[in-house]
Amino acid sequence: MNPRLHYPRLVSLLLVFSLPLSARSLTDAAGRSVTVPDSVQRVAGTAPPPTLLVYALAPDLLVSSDTPAVSSFYAPGTRLLLPEFTRLPVVGGWHGSSRGANMEALLALDPQVVVAWRNDFAMEPVLRSFEKFDIPVVFVNQDRVADIPGALRLVGQAIGRAEAGEKLARDAEARLAQVRKTVGAVPPEKRPSIYYAQGADGLLTQFSGSYHFDPFLVAGGRSLFPGEQKTMMGMERVSLEQILESDPAVIVATDTRFARAVRTDSRWSGIAAVRDDRVLVIPRDPVNWLDRPPCFMRVLGVQWLASVLYPEAYPGNIVQETITFYRDYLHQTIDEKTARHLLAPQ
């Protein structure tokens, strides 16, 4: 008998029996094989996008938050998040200008699984922080709108809520298919040009290649500023002269004060979007529907934006779609009046 013939088989058996008795393996969004417990009761996220994914599927499993409920990520005074979520201990995370979590505080909460953001700007710091600890880290990617259904499925599998993940993934796919149908009938050259205005003065934006601008393209807009994202935050500064020259058909703003001011500011009056009263404010309760954080809210966000850009072609009822989205993803019961208020932020 040649022992070499049996060596690979022996290695395979050793690998199988080296796994915990109640564990399973999955492949995360970084292509890594990760072993997670079969039964999961404690989960932590490393940034708002993955933390909110866990919130959508199993808010009862979260042991921490990466961001305070009173922060720029969440609408001031929001009542559209579960109270238990807003009271979670805040340990920090790896996102934006944050330098990482308080590892001592996080480890004290004994998470069984950590769900992390598969992001070119944040992945390496997370790996370095957890390499010494025997905690499975599952990277999930939802930087692009098209990634969201897969992200829901992966997180559902990782935390033992595969059925919930599949249900929301299919819902997201149906919603996005509706948007694709609306936009697909419009030739790219006839889609409205969009200026994504950020900051109090509206002079911060995102280039076309940025994942921050992706939902605007999905919803049927065109970018006026080509280029790639340089940092996690993006937020490239442009001049008013550049905006005047590009003459966007639509301005989509994050700041309500800017949106109000720009309508009467003579410096902006020559822009088509201002002349035609097509200055929109992104809904943002409890979080921004399109960006910051780039999370599952984008599914509803692109429905909203497509319904505004193409009101005659959009086949859905955005008010009812908002009500069901808040029920299924945010665990909130809202009525038609509240939905209409959310859709038209002031």
Number of C-alpha atoms within 10 A of each C-alpha: 5 6 7 8 9 10 11 11 11 11 11 11 11 11 10 11 10 9 14 12 10 9 12 15 15 15 14 21 19 14 10 13 13 16 19 25 19 16 14 16 16 17 23 26 30 26 24 25 25 30 24 23 25 25 20 20 27 20 18 13 18 23 21 24 25 25 24 17 21 12 10 13 18 21 17 14 11 14 12 17 18 13 10 10 18 17 12 16 17 18 23 22 24 21 23 17 9 12 12 19 21 13 14 9 14 20 14 8 16 13 20 21 24 23 24 28 28 21 17 9 15 20 16 11 12 19 13 9 12 14 11 8 8 9 17 19 25 28 28 25 22 24 23 17 26 17 14 26 23 20 24 30 22 24 26 24 20 32 26 18 19 16 13 18 27 20 16 22 20 15 16 23 16 14 17 23 12 17 25 17 13 23 23 13 9 13 9 13 9 10 18 16 21 25 30 25 24 19 15 15 14 23 18 17 20 28 22 19 15 20 20 25 25 24 24 26 19 23 26 25 25 22 22 19 19 11 12 13 18 14 12 16 15 18 20 15 13 15 11 14 11 12 16 15 12 17 20 21 21 23 23 20 22 22 18 16 15 19 22 14 13 18 18 11 12 11 12 19 15 13 19 18 22 22 13 12 12 18 22 23 21 23 23 22 19 20 24 21 24 27 23 19 23 24 26 27 25 28 26 20 24 25 26 26 27 25 21 16 19 17 13 9 16 19 13 16 11 20 19 13 16 22 18 18 21 20 13 16 17 19 17 16 13 15 13 12 9 13 18 15 12 17 19 11 13 14
